[in-house]
Amino acid sequence: MENYFDVHSATWDANRDRVERANAIAGLIRQHVPLGAQMRLLEFGCGTGLLGFNFLSEVGHISFADTSAGMLEEVHKKIAASGASNAGTLDLSQNPLTGPYNVICSLMTLHHIEDHRAQLEALSHALAADGYLCLCDLDSEDGSFHSREVVPHNGFARSEIESIFRDIQLDVTLSTTGYIVRKEVAGVPREFPVFLIIGKKRHKPFPALG
Ligand SMILES: C[S@@+](CC[C@H](N)C(=O)[O-])C[C@H]1O[C@@H](n2cnc3c(N)ncnc32)[C@H](O)[C@@H]1O
């Protein structure tokens, strides 16, 4: 079966709302996460890298990770056009997620993944101690955000994501509305809030004495 994201990769950035959303989220991440030239950043489910490319000159290295060959091809073109030597791609359909990364960010990807808890656990595992997971996705909705596509999750309750974060060694440092998608559904204007939840990786607890 053809991959929806492969088919739409070449025209993905023509949707100005997606670009605006990614830039708005990048601005918020910048306000809440200390970025630096020594840091390794991963954009998980990067698509064409709309979020991650914002940070190209602010971190030491960026890995753009996705399962869609078409999306990764677009990222390759952008890296070549920018002349950047501090960015690369990771094809997660062929390779495992490793790390460690100082920052992992992800926008509108988790709701496409059936076992979201296991995925979040893998992301936390790939973080360095004191690293940050910056997760953006849809708040729970009634299924009308994706008009034709069927996805594993119609968004998430923030309380559930926060609870998972705590279970997987992440202290929640921010939980907020990062953006509001406005679009018409069956001719009716609708709003779909997108959350930004940031978690900071805990150091491993000291073993109990005695
Ligand atoms: C809705 S798009 C979002 C793309 C980009 N983050 C953006 O905001 O423009 C979802 C992305 O997640 C990717 N994806 C789907 N399942 C994935 C998985 N299991 N691991 C990594 N990426 C995945 C898709 O290929 C697609 O590029």
The ligand as a MOL file (V3000), in Angstrom:
LIG
                    3D

  0  0  0     0  0            999 V3000
M  V30 BEGIN CTAB
M  V30 COUNTS 27 29 0 0 0
M  V30 BEGIN ATOM
M  V30 1 C 1.5240 14.5870 10.2900 0
M  V30 2 S 3.1490 14.2730 9.7540 0 CHG=1
M  V30 3 C 4.0440 15.5320 10.6410 0
M  V30 4 C 5.3200 15.8860 9.9650 0
M  V30 5 C 6.0690 17.0590 10.5910 0
M  V30 6 N 6.4090 16.7850 11.9590 0
M  V30 7 C 5.2540 18.3160 10.4700 0
M  V30 8 O 4.7610 18.8140 11.4940 0
M  V30 9 O 5.1270 18.8340 9.3630 0 CHG=-1
M  V30 10 C 3.5820 12.7900 10.6240 0
M  V30 11 C 4.9730 12.2690 10.2990 0
M  V30 12 O 5.2400 11.1450 11.1340 0
M  V30 13 C 5.9030 10.1670 10.3720 0
M  V30 14 N 5.7230 8.8730 11.0410 0
M  V30 15 C 4.6400 8.0810 11.0360 0
M  V30 16 N 4.8600 6.9810 11.7620 0
M  V30 17 C 6.1230 7.0870 12.2570 0
M  V30 18 C 6.9490 6.2650 13.1010 0
M  V30 19 N 6.5130 5.1070 13.5940 0
M  V30 20 N 8.1890 6.6920 13.4110 0
M  V30 21 C 8.6460 7.8790 12.9090 0
M  V30 22 N 7.9260 8.6950 12.1080 0
M  V30 23 C 6.6760 8.3060 11.7920 0
M  V30 24 C 5.2750 10.2790 9.0070 0
M  V30 25 O 6.0580 9.6890 7.9880 0
M  V30 26 C 5.1380 11.7770 8.8680 0
M  V30 27 O 6.2690 12.3620 8.2890 0
M  V30 END ATOM
M  V30 BEGIN BOND
M  V30 1 1 1 2
M  V30 2 1 2 3
M  V30 3 1 2 10
M  V30 4 1 3 4
M  V30 5 1 4 5
M  V30 6 1 5 6
M  V30 7 1 5 7
M  V30 8 2 7 8
M  V30 9 1 7 9
M  V30 10 1 10 11
M  V30 11 1 11 12
M  V30 12 1 11 26
M  V30 13 1 12 13
M  V30 14 1 13 14
M  V30 15 1 13 24
M  V30 16 1 14 15
M  V30 17 1 14 23
M  V30 18 2 15 16
M  V30 19 1 16 17
M  V30 20 1 17 18
M  V30 21 2 17 23
M  V30 22 1 18 19
M  V30 23 2 18 20
M  V30 24 1 20 21
M  V30 25 2 21 22
M  V30 26 1 22 23
M  V30 27 1 24 25
M  V30 28 1 24 26
M  V30 29 1 26 27
M  V30 END BOND
M  V30 END CTAB
M  END
